[in-house]
Amino acid sequence: IIAVITPYMVGTDKGNLGAKVFWVWGSLCCCCLAYAYFLVPETKGLSLEQVDRMFEECTPRTSSKWRPHTTYASEMGFTDKGAVHHDVAEVEHKV
């Protein structure tokens, strides 16, 4: 789009902006920076269920500090905490 629009903006018979076209593209870049900072959340390393929970509990600006409280597997009862605890007890007993 930039390659198509710029000749019309700097052309003497069209927009005739010349070097002022920098301010157009620079201001659009600043708008993109503000958009990304305030409206794009950090979802790295989260499952879809955790992202859904994050959207319920925080804003995109504070999403980088949000940590999941539970996992989907623990909510659905797929984890067996007793077995994990039992294995840890066996390892401690052997040591």
C-alpha positions in Angstrom: 0.0 0.0 0.0 2.9 2.4 0.8 4.4 1.7 -2.6 1.2 2.5 -4.3 0.1 5.6 -2.3 3.5 7.4 -1.9 3.9 8.4 -5.6 0.5 10.1 -5.4 1.4 11.9 -2.2 4.7 13.2 -3.4 3.9 13.9 -7.0 3.8 17.5 -8.1 0.6 17.0 -10.0 -1.2 15.1 -7.2 -0.6 15.6 -3.4 2.7 17.6 -3.7 3.7 16.8 -0.1 7.3 16.2 -1.0 9.4 15.5 2.2 6.3 16.2 4.4 5.2 12.6 3.6 7.6 11.6 6.4 5.2 13.1 8.9 2.3 11.1 7.5 4.1 7.8 7.8 5.8 8.8 11.1 2.5 9.6 12.7 1.0 6.4 11.4 3.9 4.5 13.0 3.3 6.3 16.3 -0.4 5.3 16.1 0.6 1.7 15.5 2.9 1.8 18.5 0.1 3.1 20.8 -2.3 0.5 19.4 0.2 -2.3 20.1 1.0 -1.1 23.6 -2.6 -0.5 24.8 -4.6 -3.0 22.8 -2.5 -6.1 22.0 -2.2 -8.6 24.9 0.8 -10.8 25.7 -0.3 -14.4 25.2 3.1 -16.1 25.0 3.1 -19.6 26.5 -0.6 -19.6 27.4 -3.2 -22.1 26.2 -6.4 -20.9 24.6 -8.3 -21.5 27.9 -5.8 -19.5 29.8 -6.0 -16.7 27.3 -9.8 -16.7 27.7 -9.4 -16.5 31.5 -6.8 -13.7 31.1 -9.2 -11.6 29.1 -11.7 -12.0 31.9 -9.3 -10.9 34.6 -7.0 -8.2 33.2 -6.5 -5.6 30.5 -4.1 -6.0 27.5 -1.7 -3.4 29.0 -1.3 -5.5 32.2 -1.4 -8.9 30.5 2.4 -9.5 30.6 2.2 -9.7 34.4 -0.8 -12.0 34.5 -0.1 -15.6 35.5 -2.5 -18.5 35.3 -4.0 -19.7 38.6 -4.9 -23.2 37.4 -4.5 -25.3 34.3 -7.3 -26.7 32.1 -6.3 -30.2 33.1 -6.6 -29.5 36.8 -10.0 -27.8 36.3 -11.3 -30.9 34.3 -9.9 -33.3 36.9 -7.3 -34.9 34.7 -4.5 -34.5 37.2 -3.9 -36.8 40.1 -2.3 -34.8 42.8 -2.2 -37.8 45.1 -0.1 -39.8 42.7 2.3 -36.9 42.3 2.5 -36.5 46.1 3.0 -40.2 46.5 5.9 -40.2 44.1 7.6 -37.4 45.9 7.2 -39.2 49.2 8.8 -42.3 47.7 11.8 -40.3 46.4 12.2 -38.6 49.8 12.0 -42.0 51.6 14.7 -43.5 49.3 17.1 -40.6 49.9 
